[in-house]
């Protein structure tokens, strides 16, 4: 059985997402795939597709923490920025690990960059490519 991106942390039951934003992300990635094919004559690679998903998750922030019955979020660190950066980094990390079989990635630096820096699509594509 595949593990979700949160692995065994128990956080997945406390996280929700905006359906319309996820739909928009899928549409944006598909449009980019079509762009690559029409204007460059190439099929977009799997790692570039994952890089685009990471980029749009980080930009549009579809995930959020669900407040408990007391009206508060279990962990005050679960801000939208934190959750979406964590999901994007873990998605990227899991992809690299599955595609290459090894992992040489400083997740702390990458997580910081996703939260506090404005990374371009091309930058995230280059990050994945450099690890593969």
trRosetta pair geometry for C-beta under 8 A, 3 or more apart (Angstrom, degrees):
i j d omega theta_ij theta_ji phi_ij phi_ji
3 7 5.2 32 154 -121 137 53
3 8 7.2 -54 -147 -47 133 70
4 7 7.3 -133 73 -46 61 23
4 12 5.2 64 87 -93 153 148
5 87 5.8 65 123 -137 154 72
5 90 4.7 116 -175 111 99 130
5 91 6.1 -27 -118 -67 134 73
5 94 6.9 -116 -119 -14 78 148
6 9 4.7 -98 167 42 97 112
6 10 7.7 -115 136 37 128 22
6 11 4.7 -139 -156 57 149 101
6 12 4.8 -166 38 -53 139 90
6 15 7.6 164 -49 8 144 143
6 90 7.6 64 -77 133 39 174
9 12 7.7 117 69 -20 87 78
10 13 6.9 -35 178 21 63 106
11 14 5.6 -74 -164 47 57 105
11 15 6.1 46 146 -25 87 115
11 78 7.8 176 -151 -105 122 133
12 15 5.9 -65 -143 35 35 110
14 65 5.9 2 145 -153 97 80
14 66 5.3 -143 -166 45 56 94
14 73 7.7 107 172 -157 121 80
14 74 5.8 -54 -139 10 159 129
14 78 7.6 -40 123 -154 121 172
15 63 5.7 -1 -176 -169 111 108
15 64 7.2 155 -153 79 67 30
15 65 6.2 -46 -100 -103 64 50
15 66 6.8 -146 -81 -7 12 92
15 78 8.0 -130 -89 -167 92 132
15 83 6.5 164 -125 -155 118 133
16 63 7.3 158 85 -149 34 60
16 64 6.1 -26 66 65 80 80
16 66 5.2 82 -12 -63 110 105
17 21 7.0 -122 171 66 90 110
17 22 5.7 65 139 -48 130 120
17 62 4.6 35 -161 140 101 98
17 63 4.9 -37 -94 -93 90 60
17 64 7.2 141 -99 16 40 72
18 21 4.0 62 86 10 111 113
18 22 6.8 172 88 -12 58 82
18 62 4.9 -124 44 -152 86 78
18 64 7.6 54 -31 1 89 113
19 22 5.8 -56 -149 36 33 110
19 23 6.3 35 153 -19 66 106
20 23 5.6 -53 -149 37 33 115
20 24 6.4 37 151 -21 64 105
21 24 5.5 -50 -148 35 34 114
21 25 6.5 39 151 -22 65 101
21 60 5.2 170 -165 147 111 122
21 61 7.7 -53 -180 82 156 44
21 62 3.7 -177 104 -104 127 100
22 25 5.6 -50 -150 32 33 114
22 26 6.6 34 152 -17 64 103
22 62 5.2 114 -59 -170 72 161
23 26 5.8 -53 -151 35 32 111
23 27 6.4 32 151 -18 64 108
24 27 5.5 -56 -149 38 32 114
24 28 6.3 33 154 -21 67 105
24 56 7.9 -161 112 -179 85 129
24 60 6.7 -174 91 -145 123 164
25 28 5.7 -53 -146 35 30 111
25 29 6.4 28 156 -16 64 105
25 53 6.6 73 164 -134 118 66
25 56 4.3 148 -132 125 95 136
25 57 6.6 47 -128 -65 151 62
25 60 6.2 -147 -72 47 100 147
25 62 6.7 -80 -24 -32 134 140
26 29 6.0 -56 -149 37 30 109
26 30 6.3 28 154 -17 64 109
27 30 5.7 -57 -147 38 30 111
27 31 6.3 33 155 -21 65 105
28 31 5.7 -51 -147 34 31 113
28 32 6.6 31 153 -19 62 104
28 52 7.3 -162 116 169 94 113
28 56 5.5 147 78 -101 140 147
29 32 5.7 -54 -153 34 33 112
29 33 6.6 37 148 -23 65 102
29 49 6.2 74 -174 -154 120 78
29 52 4.7 134 -115 116 91 130
29 53 6.0 8 -83 -68 144 72
29 56 6.8 -108 -52 2 93 147
30 33 5.5 -49 -150 31 36 115
30 34 6.5 36 152 -17 66 103
31 34 5.7 -53 -151 37 34 112
31 35 6.3 40 148 -24 65 105
32 35 5.3 -48 -147 33 35 118
32 36 6.5 39 153 -20 65 100
32 44 6.9 72 121 -83 90 158
32 52 5.7 -165 59 -123 158 154
32 121 7.8 -150 -128 -165 152 154
33 36 5.9 -51 -153 32 31 111
33 37 6.5 25 152 -15 63 109
33 43 7.8 7 -164 -159 91 61
33 44 4.7 -107 -120 17 73 134
33 49 6.9 22 -79 -99 111 102
34 37 5.7 -60 -149 40 32 110
34 38 6.0 20 160 -11 70 112
35 38 6.2 -61 -137 43 24 101
35 39 5.7 -17 -180 19 64 118
35 40 7.8 44 135 4 65 99
36 39 7.1 -71 -123 54 13 84
36 40 5.2 -43 -163 44 56 120
36 42 5.6 -67 163 76 99 82
36 43 7.1 78 114 -157 120 15
36 44 4.5 115 49 -62 161 94
36 48 7.9 93 -77 120 160 149
37 40 7.4 -27 -63 57 7 76
37 41 7.0 40 -167 -120 41 18
37 42 6.9 -119 -98 71 46 33
37 43 6.3 28 -91 -94 96 51
37 44 7.5 -77 -44 -19 83 84
44 48 4.9 -118 -177 86 93 127
44 49 5.7 112 124 -59 117 87
45 48 4.7 95 58 7 81 102
45 49 7.1 -141 98 -6 45 86
46 49 5.6 -54 -153 33 34 114
46 50 6.5 32 151 -16 67 103
46 95 7.8 -167 136 -163 100 117
46 99 7.3 173 93 -96 126 133
47 50 5.6 -48 -146 38 38 111
47 51 6.3 45 151 -24 65 103
47 95 6.5 141 -116 148 74 127
47 96 7.8 66 -125 -85 116 68
47 99 6.6 -25 -73 -39 108 175
47 125 7.3 112 124 -147 89 68
47 128 4.4 178 176 138 112 133
47 129 6.4 138 115 -72 141 64
47 132 6.1 -92 -78 -28 163 151
48 51 5.3 -48 -146 34 35 117
48 52 6.5 38 153 -20 64 101
48 125 5.1 21 -119 -127 78 113
48 128 7.6 -171 -74 70 40 139
49 52 5.8 -53 -154 33 32 111
49 53 6.7 33 149 -18 64 102
50 53 5.5 -50 -149 35 37 113
50 54 6.3 39 151 -19 67 103
50 91 6.5 -167 -168 146 101 101
50 92 6.5 140 144 -104 112 58
50 95 4.6 91 -168 -106 168 168
50 128 6.6 136 82 -113 110 158
51 54 5.6 -53 -149 37 32 113
51 55 6.3 36 151 -23 65 105
51 92 7.3 63 -97 -111 58 104
51 121 6.7 103 132 -170 104 67
51 124 4.2 153 -164 119 97 99
51 125 4.2 135 119 -81 170 60
51 127 7.4 146 -119 53 114 91
51 128 5.1 -121 -70 0 109 138
52 55 5.4 -49 -145 34 34 115
52 56 6.3 23 160 -11 67 106
52 121 6.0 20 -103 -145 72 110
52 124 7.8 157 -63 88 31 129
52 125 7.8 25 -48 -69 71 99
53 56 6.2 -61 -144 43 28 102
53 57 6.1 32 156 -21 65 108
53 88 7.9 -178 118 -125 72 80
53 91 6.5 -102 107 144 117 150
54 57 5.8 -54 -143 36 27 112
54 58 6.3 24 158 -16 62 110
54 88 4.1 104 -153 -161 79 95
54 89 7.7 97 -145 -62 119 31
54 91 5.7 -170 -84 82 92 119
54 92 5.1 37 -90 -59 151 106
54 114 7.8 -86 172 -115 102 125
54 124 5.5 -170 86 -173 120 144
55 58 6.0 -66 -155 39 25 108
55 59 6.2 15 154 -14 66 113
55 88 7.8 121 -42 -144 20 132
55 119 7.1 -125 -114 101 85 97
55 120 7.7 -4 -128 157 129 29
55 121 4.8 7 -101 -102 170 70
55 124 5.1 -156 -64 23 97 154
56 59 5.5 -55 -136 42 35 109
56 60 5.5 2 175 8 73 115
57 60 6.9 -64 -123 52 18 86
57 61 7.4 76 170 -87 50 31
57 62 6.5 -74 -132 22 68 99
57 63 7.4 18 -163 -2 100 107
57 84 5.5 -175 154 -166 84 93
57 87 5.9 -116 167 98 143 112
57 88 4.6 177 85 -78 122 99
57 91 7.3 103 18 20 161 150
58 61 7.3 8 -174 -66 21 70
58 84 5.8 145 -109 139 42 108
58 85 6.2 62 -118 -94 96 61
58 88 4.8 5 -55 -53 96 165
58 114 5.2 -117 -117 -163 134 95
58 119 7.2 13 103 51 159 108
61 64 7.6 66 155 -64 94 85
61 80 4.8 52 -178 167 134 111
61 81 7.2 -44 -110 -81 133 43
61 83 7.9 90 -154 76 89 96
61 84 4.4 -93 -121 -49 72 161
62 84 7.2 120 36 -108 54 114
63 80 7.4 155 86 -144 63 68
63 83 4.9 -132 109 133 113 120
63 84 5.3 163 47 -81 101 75
63 87 5.7 107 9 -16 158 155
64 80 5.6 -22 -104 -99 84 89
64 83 6.7 146 -109 62 26 157
65 73 4.4 57 119 -138 135 126
65 74 7.4 -132 -175 30 126 81
65 75 7.4 -131 -131 56 154 80
65 78 4.0 85 -61 126 144 129
65 79 7.9 -51 1 -84 121 12
65 83 6.3 -167 -45 -61 85 145
66 73 7.5 134 81 -116 28 81
67 70 7.8 -120 168 73 93 57
67 71 5.4 -3 164 -165 135 31
67 72 5.9 138 -150 67 95 6
67 73 5.5 -71 -99 -66 64 61
68 71 7.3 -46 72 13 63 19
68 72 6.1 -16 40 66 97 62
68 73 7.3 138 -7 -117 83 20
68 74 6.1 92 -39 -62 120 77
72 76 8.0 -35 -180 -77 105 83
73 76 6.4 126 78 -92 105 42
73 78 5.4 -139 160 64 136 116
74 78 7.3 44 62 7 78 142
75 78 4.7 91 81 -18 95 106
77 82 5.8 -167 155 -172 75 175
78 82 6.0 -132 -136 82 29 125
78 83 5.5 48 -167 -60 78 107
79 82 4.6 94 51 8 78 103
79 83 6.9 -153 86 -4 38 88
80 83 6.1 -57 -142 40 27 107
80 84 6.0 15 166 -8 65 114
81 84 6.5 -68 -144 44 21 101
81 85 6.0 17 163 -15 63 115
81 115 5.3 82 161 -142 108 88
82 85 6.1 -62 -144 40 23 108
82 86 6.1 22 159 -20 62 112
82 115 6.8 20 -90 -108 49 127
83 86 5.8 -61 -149 37 26 111
83 87 6.3 23 157 -17 64 107
84 87 5.7 -50 -143 37 33 111
84 88 6.2 33 157 -18 65 107
84 114 7.9 -150 112 153 76 117
85 88 5.8 -56 -146 39 30 111
85 89 6.1 27 157 -17 66 109
85 111 5.6 96 145 -159 113 70
85 114 3.8 144 -143 111 95 116
85 115 4.4 -22 -76 -66 165 80
86 89 5.9 -56 -143 39 28 108
86 90 6.1 22 161 -13 64 110
86 111 6.6 24 -91 -132 59 113
87 90 6.0 -59 -143 41 26 106
87 91 6.1 30 157 -22 63 109
88 91 5.8 -55 -147 35 27 112
88 92 6.3 26 155 -16 63 108
88 114 5.4 171 80 -147 129 146
89 92 5.7 -56 -149 39 30 111
89 93 6.0 29 154 -19 66 110
89 107 6.0 102 165 -156 128 89
89 110 5.2 132 -129 117 112 110
89 111 4.9 -26 -60 -85 165 76
89 114 5.7 -128 -55 -4 100 153
90 93 5.4 -51 -138 40 33 113
90 94 6.0 33 161 -19 66 106
91 94 6.1 -54 -142 38 25 107
91 95 6.4 27 155 -20 60 109
92 95 5.8 -59 -151 35 27 112
92 96 6.5 24 155 -16 64 106
92 110 7.3 -138 83 169 141 143
92 124 7.4 -109 -103 -167 136 101
92 127 7.3 3 -171 108 141 120
92 128 6.2 -121 -154 -85 97 100
93 96 5.9 -56 -149 36 30 108
93 97 6.2 28 155 -18 65 109
93 103 6.7 47 -168 -141 87 127
93 105 5.8 -155 -116 77 91 152
93 107 6.2 6 -83 -100 143 109
93 110 7.8 146 -62 86 101 156
94 97 5.6 -55 -145 39 31 112
94 98 6.2 27 158 -16 66 108
95 98 6.0 -59 -146 39 27 106
95 99 6.0 15 161 -11 65 114
95 128 6.9 -19 100 -137 125 121
96 99 6.1 -63 -140 43 26 103
96 100 5.8 -13 175 15 66 116
96 103 6.3 106 107 -112 107 80
96 105 6.4 98 80 -41 156 140
96 128 6.3 -147 -76 -143 101 75
96 131 4.6 -12 -143 116 136 136
96 132 6.5 -130 -134 -64 81 79
97 100 6.9 -71 -128 52 17 84
97 101 7.4 51 -179 -119 52 8
97 102 7.3 -123 -131 94 60 12
97 103 4.6 -12 -93 -67 93 114
98 101 7.9 19 -169 -68 17 45
99 132 5.8 -29 112 -113 126 114
100 103 7.6 138 75 -69 114 51
100 131 6.7 -127 -10 139 156 82
100 132 5.3 -154 -66 -123 117 61
103 131 7.8 10 -137 -173 52 125
104 131 6.7 -175 61 -137 81 91
105 110 6.4 -3 171 -22 105 145
105 131 6.0 2 -74 -113 106 141
106 109 4.4 36 112 20 116 112
106 110 6.4 149 92 -15 65 91
107 110 5.5 -61 -144 44 35 111
107 111 5.8 39 157 -24 71 107
108 111 5.8 -53 -143 35 26 110
108 112 6.4 27 155 -18 61 107
109 112 5.7 -54 -149 36 31 113
109 113 6.4 32 153 -20 64 106
110 113 5.6 -53 -149 36 32 113
110 114 6.5 32 153 -18 65 104
110 127 7.3 121 -122 -173 112 145
111 114 5.8 -53 -148 36 32 110
111 115 6.4 23 156 -13 64 110
112 115 6.0 -64 -147 41 29 106
112 116 5.9 -27 175 26 68 114
112 117 7.6 57 128 -7 69 104
113 116 7.0 -77 -122 56 19 76
113 117 4.5 -34 -157 34 64 128
113 119 6.0 64 153 -55 103 125
114 117 7.4 -11 -45 49 12 85
114 119 6.8 -43 -99 9 53 134
119 123 4.6 -129 -168 86 85 133
119 124 5.5 92 141 -53 125 91
120 123 4.5 104 53 -1 78 102
120 124 7.3 -147 92 -2 45 82
121 124 6.1 -61 -156 38 31 106
121 125 6.3 32 149 -19 66 108
122 125 5.4 -52 -147 37 34 115
122 126 6.3 36 153 -21 66 105
123 126 5.7 -55 -151 36 30 111
123 127 6.5 35 150 -24 64 102
124 127 5.5 -45 -148 29 36 116
124 128 6.7 34 155 -14 64 101
125 128 6.1 -57 -153 37 31 107
125 129 6.2 28 152 -17 66 112
126 129 5.6 -56 -141 41 32 112
126 130 6.1 36 158 -26 66 105
127 130 6.0 -55 -149 30 26 110
127 131 6.9 16 155 -11 60 107
128 131 6.1 -67 -157 39 33 105
128 132 6.4 21 153 -14 69 111
129 132 5.8 -62 -145 39 33 106
